[in-house]
Amino acid sequence: MELWAAALALVLAALAAFLTVLAGVASRRFGERRFLLFGLAFGLVTAMAVLAVAAELDFAPVPWFDETFALGPVPLAILALALLLIYGAMMAPAARPRPSEGDGGP
C-alpha cells in the first residue's frame, strides 16, 4: 500500500506542478492577480504531494515527519481526481451563447 500511495502522490505532484506553471504563465501573460493566486494554491498542493512522497518512502528518519505528511491512497486519489476535473474544465470548449428570443433569430 505504501508504494501505491507514493505513486499517487507522484501523479498528484506532477499534475499540480504543471498547473502551477500554467497559472504562472497565465499570470504573466494576462496580468490578473487571480491567476497568481491559483498558481500559489497549486504550488501548495505540489509541496504537499512532494512531502507525502517523502513521508511514504521514509526519506526522513524523524517520526513526526511521517505522522504529519503521510497521506493514504484515498485522499491522494481524491486530490488527483480533483485536479483532473480542473484539467477537464480547462480543456472543455467554451459554451456558445444561445440566441435569445429578442434577437430575431429563426
N, CA and C atoms as an extended XYZ file, in Angstrom:
318
Properties=species:S:1:pos:R:3:atomname:S:1:resname:S:1:resid:I:1 pbc="F F F"
N         0.824       -1.187        0.000 N   MET     1
C         0.000        0.000        0.000 CA  MET     1
C         0.868        1.251        0.000 C   MET     1
N         2.048        1.160        0.580 N   GLU     2
C         2.944        2.308        0.635 CA  GLU     2
C         3.394        2.728       -0.765 C   GLU     2
N         3.692        1.760       -1.608 N   LEU     3
C         4.115        2.065       -2.978 CA  LEU     3
C         2.962        2.681       -3.782 C   LEU     3
N         1.737        2.194       -3.565 N   TRP     4
C         0.555        2.728       -4.244 CA  TRP     4
C         0.340        4.186       -3.861 C   TRP     4
N         0.469        4.499       -2.573 N   ALA     5
C         0.306        5.885       -2.109 CA  ALA     5
C         1.413        6.774       -2.659 C   ALA     5
N         2.637        6.268       -2.720 N   ALA     6
C         3.741        7.055       -3.268 CA  ALA     6
C         3.532        7.325       -4.760 C   ALA     6
N         3.017        6.348       -5.496 N   ALA     7
C         2.755        6.547       -6.928 CA  ALA     7
C         1.656        7.587       -7.135 C   ALA     7
N         0.598        7.516       -6.333 N   LEU     8
C        -0.465        8.513       -6.435 CA  LEU     8
C         0.040        9.904       -6.059 C   LEU     8
N         0.903        9.979       -5.072 N   ALA     9
C         1.462       11.271       -4.679 CA  ALA     9
C         2.342       11.847       -5.788 C   ALA     9
N         3.077       10.991       -6.490 N   LEU    10
C         3.878       11.469       -7.623 CA  LEU    10
C         2.994       11.984       -8.756 C   LEU    10
N         1.894       11.289       -9.030 N   VAL    11
C         0.948       11.757      -10.057 CA  VAL    11
C         0.365       13.101       -9.640 C   VAL    11
N        -0.025       13.204       -8.378 N   LEU    12
C        -0.581       14.452       -7.862 CA  LEU    12
C         0.433       15.582       -7.955 C   LEU    12
N         1.667       15.308       -7.602 N   ALA    13
C         2.707       16.336       -7.672 CA  ALA    13
C         2.934       16.791       -9.111 C   ALA    13
N         2.944       15.855      -10.049 N   ALA    14
C         3.152       16.222      -11.455 CA  ALA    14
C         1.991       17.054      -11.993 C   ALA    14
N         0.755       16.639      -11.689 N   LEU    15
C        -0.409       17.400      -12.148 CA  LEU    15
C        -0.419       18.807      -11.547 C   LEU    15
N        -0.172       18.889      -10.257 N   ALA    16
C        -0.197       20.196       -9.592 CA  ALA    16
C         0.960       21.077      -10.047 C   ALA    16
N         2.124       20.487      -10.286 N   ALA    17
C         3.259       21.287      -10.754 CA  ALA    17
C         2.975       21.874      -12.137 C   ALA    17
N         2.365       21.077      -13.018 N   PHE    18
C         2.024       21.596      -14.342 CA  PHE    18
C         1.014       22.735      -14.237 C   PHE    18
N         0.002       22.575      -13.366 N   LEU    19
C        -0.971       23.641      -13.191 CA  LEU    19
C        -0.342       24.880      -12.568 C   LEU    19
N         0.640       24.707      -11.703 N   THR    20
C         1.347       25.843      -11.114 CA  THR    20
C         2.064       26.638      -12.191 C   THR    20
N         2.775       25.931      -13.061 N   VAL    21
C         3.491       26.594      -14.155 CA  VAL    21
C         2.501       27.269      -15.104 C   VAL    21
N         1.429       26.575      -15.427 N   LEU    22
C         0.433       27.138      -16.328 CA  LEU    22
C        -0.208       28.399      -15.743 C   LEU    22
N        -0.519       28.388      -14.459 N   ALA    23
C        -1.095       29.574      -13.821 CA  ALA    23
C        -0.081       30.707      -13.771 C   ALA    23
N         1.195       30.391      -13.560 N   GLY    24
C         2.228       31.426      -13.562 CA  GLY    24
C         2.384       32.077      -14.922 C   GLY    24
N         2.348       31.255      -15.970 N   VAL    25
C         2.435       31.793      -17.334 CA  VAL    25
C         1.212       32.656      -17.637 C   VAL    25
N         0.038       32.196      -17.233 N   ALA    26
C        -1.185       32.969      -17.461 CA  ALA    26
C        -1.153       34.281      -16.683 C   ALA    26
N        -0.592       34.245      -15.496 N   SER    27
C        -0.493       35.464      -14.690 CA  SER    27
C         0.398       36.495      -15.365 C   SER    27
N         1.497       36.044      -15.922 N   ARG    28
C         2.397       36.970      -16.620 CA  ARG    28
C         1.794       37.458      -17.928 C   ARG    28
N         1.074       36.584      -18.597 N   ARG    29
C         0.506       36.928      -19.902 CA  ARG    29
C        -0.666       37.897      -19.774 C   ARG    29
N        -1.567       37.620      -18.833 N   PHE    30
C        -2.787       38.409      -18.725 CA  PHE    30
C        -2.743       39.431      -17.603 C   PHE    30
N        -1.794       39.313      -16.695 N   GLY    31
C        -1.634       40.293      -15.625 CA  GLY    31
C        -2.752       40.302      -14.597 C   GLY    31
N        -3.509       39.220      -14.495 N   GLU    32
C        -4.570       39.159      -13.497 CA  GLU    32
C        -4.059       38.492      -12.231 C   GLU    32
N        -4.442       39.047      -11.119 N   ARG    33
C        -3.963       38.549       -9.833 CA  ARG    33
C        -4.549       37.183       -9.502 C   ARG    33
N        -5.737       36.880      -10.020 N   ARG    34
C        -6.345       35.609       -9.649 CA  ARG    34
C        -5.543       34.431      -10.202 C   ARG    34
N        -4.888       34.606      -11.358 N   PHE    35
C        -4.037       33.529      -11.865 CA  PHE    35
C        -2.849       33.296      -10.936 C   PHE    35
N        -2.322       34.354      -10.370 N   LEU    36
C        -1.237       34.213       -9.400 CA  LEU    36
C        -1.717       33.466       -8.165 C   LEU    36
N        -2.935       33.762       -7.714 N   LEU    37
C        -3.492       33.063       -6.553 CA  LEU    37
C        -3.726       31.582       -6.869 C   LEU    37
N        -4.219       31.290       -8.089 N   PHE    38
C        -4.358       29.896       -8.487 CA  PHE    38
C        -2.997       29.198       -8.484 C   PHE    38
N        -1.986       29.878       -9.001 N   GLY    39
C        -0.644       29.310       -9.033 CA  GLY    39
C        -0.118       29.020       -7.643 C   GLY    39
N        -0.362       29.920       -6.709 N   LEU    40
C         0.066       29.688       -5.326 CA  LEU    40
C        -0.673       28.503       -4.711 C   LEU    40
N        -1.960       28.398       -4.977 N   ALA    41
C        -2.734       27.278       -4.440 CA  ALA    41
C        -2.231       25.952       -4.999 C   ALA    41
N        -2.010       25.906       -6.313 N   PHE    42
C        -1.494       24.674       -6.909 CA  PHE    42
C        -0.062       24.397       -6.450 C   PHE    42
N         0.709       25.440       -6.187 N   GLY    43
C         2.050       25.256       -5.632 CA  GLY    43
C         2.013       24.615       -4.252 C   GLY    43
N         1.030       25.013       -3.445 N   LEU    44
C         0.875       24.384       -2.129 CA  LEU    44
C         0.481       22.913       -2.262 C   LEU    44
N        -0.372       22.602       -3.230 N   VAL    45
C        -0.739       21.203       -3.459 CA  VAL    45
C         0.492       20.413       -3.908 C   VAL    45
N         1.313       21.016       -4.758 N   THR    46
C         2.544       20.358       -5.203 CA  THR    46
C         3.471       20.086       -4.021 C   THR    46
N         3.656       21.088       -3.171 N   ALA    47
C         4.531       20.909       -1.999 CA  ALA    47
C         3.995       19.817       -1.077 C   ALA    47
N         2.679       19.790       -0.872 N   MET    48
C         2.091       18.759       -0.020 CA  MET    48
C         2.298       17.376       -0.626 C   MET    48
N         2.160       17.266       -1.941 N   ALA    49
C         2.348       15.974       -2.594 CA  ALA    49
C         3.802       15.514       -2.520 C   ALA    49
N         4.733       16.429       -2.690 N   VAL    50
C         6.153       16.062       -2.583 CA  VAL    50
C         6.484       15.608       -1.165 C   VAL    50
N         5.958       16.318       -0.187 N   LEU    51
C         6.178       15.902        1.204 CA  LEU    51
C         5.507       14.570        1.509 C   LEU    51
N         4.361       14.297        0.882 N   ALA    52
C         3.704       12.998        1.063 CA  ALA    52
C         4.539       11.874        0.465 C   ALA    52
N         5.161       12.138       -0.691 N   VAL    53
C         6.054       11.128       -1.281 CA  VAL    53
C         7.220       10.864       -0.345 C   VAL    53
N         7.809       11.925        0.194 N   ALA    54
C         8.941       11.754        1.118 CA  ALA    54
C         8.516       10.992        2.367 C   ALA    54
N         7.307       11.246        2.851 N   ALA    55
C         6.834       10.539        4.046 CA  ALA    55
C         6.538        9.074        3.735 C   ALA    55
N         5.949        8.805        2.570 N   GLU    56
C         5.617        7.423        2.216 CA  GLU    56
C         6.864        6.580        1.955 C   GLU    56
N         7.896        7.187        1.395 N   LEU    57
C         9.116        6.437        1.086 CA  LEU    57
C        10.153        6.498        2.204 C   LEU    57
N         9.781        7.080        3.335 N   ASP    58
C        10.638        7.156        4.533 CA  ASP    58
C        11.992        7.804        4.249 C   ASP    58
N        11.975        8.957        3.584 N   PHE    59
C        13.211        9.693        3.338 CA  PHE    59
C        13.752       10.339        4.599 C   PHE    59
N        12.871       10.727        5.496 N   ALA    60
C        13.281       11.404        6.729 CA  ALA    60
C        13.139       10.438        7.896 C   ALA    60
N        14.190       10.268        8.694 N   PRO    61
C        14.105        9.340        9.829 CA  PRO    61
C        13.388        9.942       11.046 C   PRO    61
N        12.818       11.134       10.909 N   VAL    62
C        12.144       11.804       12.021 CA  VAL    62
C        10.719       11.252       12.144 C   VAL    62
N        10.323       10.750       13.322 N   PRO    63
C         8.999       10.125       13.455 CA  PRO    63
C         7.834       11.093       13.216 C   PRO    63
N         7.942       12.332       13.661 N   TRP    64
C         6.823       13.267       13.488 CA  TRP    64
C         6.601       13.622       12.024 C   TRP    64
N         7.640       13.501       11.202 N   PHE    65
C         7.503       13.812        9.782 CA  PHE    65
C         6.538       12.846        9.105 C   PHE    65
N         6.695       11.550        9.398 N   ASP    66
C         5.809       10.551        8.811 CA  ASP    66
C         4.373       10.736        9.281 C   ASP    66
N         4.185       11.078       10.537 N   GLU    67
C         2.834       11.274       11.058 CA  GLU    67
C         2.185       12.529       10.492 C   GLU    67
N         2.970       13.548       10.222 N   THR    68
C         2.424       14.821        9.767 CA  THR    68
C         2.086       14.807        8.284 C   THR    68
N         2.955       14.293        7.445 N   PHE    69
C         2.795       14.434        5.998 CA  PHE    69
C         2.339       13.171        5.273 C   PHE    69
N         2.261       12.060        5.958 N   ALA    70
C         1.831       10.835        5.283 CA  ALA    70
C         0.348       10.912        4.957 C   ALA    70
N         0.012       10.613        3.713 N   LEU    71
C        -1.375       10.573        3.267 CA  LEU    71
C        -1.670        9.179        2.745 C   LEU    71
N        -2.882        8.758        2.952 N   GLY    72
C        -3.282        7.458        2.441 CA  GLY    72
C        -3.645        7.536        0.973 C   GLY    72
N        -3.829        6.383        0.350 N   PRO    73
C        -4.165        6.365       -1.070 CA  PRO    73
C        -5.505        7.047       -1.387 C   PRO    73
N        -6.463        6.953       -0.482 N   VAL    74
C        -7.778        7.529       -0.773 CA  VAL    74
C        -7.727        9.061       -0.846 C   VAL    74
N        -7.157        9.774        0.143 N   PRO    75
C        -7.069       11.233       -0.011 CA  PRO    75
C        -6.236       11.661       -1.221 C   PRO    75
N        -5.173       10.938       -1.506 N   LEU    76
C        -4.358       11.270       -2.673 CA  LEU    76
C        -5.129       11.047       -3.969 C   LEU    76
N        -5.906        9.977       -4.031 N   ALA    77
C        -6.704        9.722       -5.230 CA  ALA    77
C        -7.778       10.793       -5.407 C   ALA    77
N        -8.380       11.237       -4.314 N   ILE    78
C        -9.402       12.287       -4.394 CA  ILE    78
C        -8.782       13.597       -4.863 C   ILE    78
N        -7.623       13.941       -4.343 N   LEU    79
C        -6.940       15.157       -4.790 CA  LEU    79
C        -6.537       15.067       -6.260 C   LEU    79
N        -6.039       13.917       -6.679 N   ALA    80
C        -5.663       13.753       -8.089 CA  ALA    80
C        -6.901       13.826       -8.981 C   ALA    80
N        -8.018       13.249       -8.560 N   LEU    81
C        -9.254       13.343       -9.330 CA  LEU    81
C        -9.730       14.792       -9.421 C   LEU    81
N        -9.604       15.540       -8.331 N   ALA    82
C        -9.997       16.951       -8.360 CA  ALA    82
C        -9.152       17.725       -9.366 C   ALA    82
N        -7.864       17.456       -9.413 N   LEU    83
C        -7.017       18.143      -10.384 CA  LEU    83
C        -7.335       17.707      -11.814 C   LEU    83
N        -7.697       16.451      -12.014 N   LEU    84
C        -8.100       16.009      -13.347 CA  LEU    84
C        -9.400       16.693      -13.788 C   LEU    84
N       -10.306       16.927      -12.842 N   LEU    85
C       -11.525       17.672      -13.168 CA  LEU    85
C       -11.199       19.109      -13.548 C   LEU    85
N       -10.200       19.694      -12.897 N   ILE    86
C        -9.771       21.048      -13.264 CA  ILE    86
C        -9.193       21.041      -14.677 C   ILE    86
N        -8.406       20.015      -15.014 N   TYR    87
C        -7.896       19.889      -16.374 CA  TYR    87
C        -9.049       19.797      -17.363 C   TYR    87
N       -10.057       18.995      -17.040 N   GLY    88
C       -11.214       18.856      -17.922 CA  GLY    88
C       -11.950       20.166      -18.108 C   GLY    88
N       -12.078       20.925      -17.039 N   ALA    89
C       -12.743       22.223      -17.142 CA  ALA    89
C       -11.927       23.191      -17.987 C   ALA    89
N       -10.603       23.101      -17.909 N   MET    90
C        -9.752       23.988      -18.694 CA  MET    90
C        -9.803       23.631      -20.174 C   MET    90
N        -9.938       22.356      -20.492 N   MET    91
C        -9.897       21.931      -21.890 CA  MET    91
C       -11.267       21.895      -22.544 C   MET    91
N       -12.330       22.033      -21.782 N   ALA    92
C       -13.673       21.994      -22.360 CA  ALA    92
C       -13.874       23.196      -23.261 C   ALA    92
N       -14.539       22.984      -24.379 N   PRO    93
C       -14.775       24.123      -25.272 CA  PRO    93
C       -15.708       25.125      -24.607 C   PRO    93
N       -15.562       26.370      -24.986 N   ALA    94
C       -16.406       27.423      -24.424 CA  ALA    94
C       -17.841       27.228      -24.897 C   ALA    94
N       -18.754       27.511      -24.014 N   ALA    95
C       -20.163       27.378      -24.355 CA  ALA    95
C       -20.561       28.475      -25.338 C   ALA    95
N       -21.305       28.076      -26.358 N   ARG    96
C       -21.773       29.053      -27.337 CA  ARG    96
C       -22.977       29.784      -26.768 C   ARG    96
N       -23.041       31.063      -26.974 N   PRO    97
C       -24.214       31.796      -26.480 CA  PRO    97
C       -25.456       31.386      -27.258 C   PRO    97
N       -26.530       31.183      -26.551 N   ARG    98
C       -27.793       30.854      -27.198 CA  ARG    98
C       -28.477       32.120      -27.688 C   ARG    98
N       -29.065       32.056      -28.826 N   PRO    99
C       -29.796       33.252      -29.275 CA  PRO    99
C       -31.044       33.423      -28.404 C   PRO    99
N       -31.215       34.610      -27.899 N   SER   100
C       -32.392       34.867      -27.077 CA  SER   100
C       -33.577       35.186      -27.975 C   SER   100
N       -34.736       35.243      -27.384 N   GLU   101
C       -35.951       35.451      -28.177 CA  GLU   101
C       -35.984       36.839      -28.800 C   GLU   101
N       -35.310       37.822      -28.219 N   GLY   102
C       -35.330       39.169      -28.749 CA  GLY   102
C       -34.329       39.414      -29.852 C   GLY   102
N       -33.556       38.402      -30.264 N   ASP   103
C       -32.524       38.586      -31.288 CA  ASP   103
C       -33.077       38.522      -32.704 C   ASP   103
N       -34.311       38.092      -32.873 N   GLY   104
C       -34.874       37.972      -34.214 CA  GLY   104
C       -34.368       36.748      -34.934 C   GLY   104
N       -33.932       35.759      -34.212 N   GLY   105
C       -33.430       34.540      -34.826 CA  GLY   105
C       -34.552       33.710      -35.417 C   GLY   105
N       -34.260       32.561      -36.011 N   PRO   106
C       -35.280       31.740      -36.691 CA  PRO   106
C       -36.312       31.178      -35.772 C   PRO   106
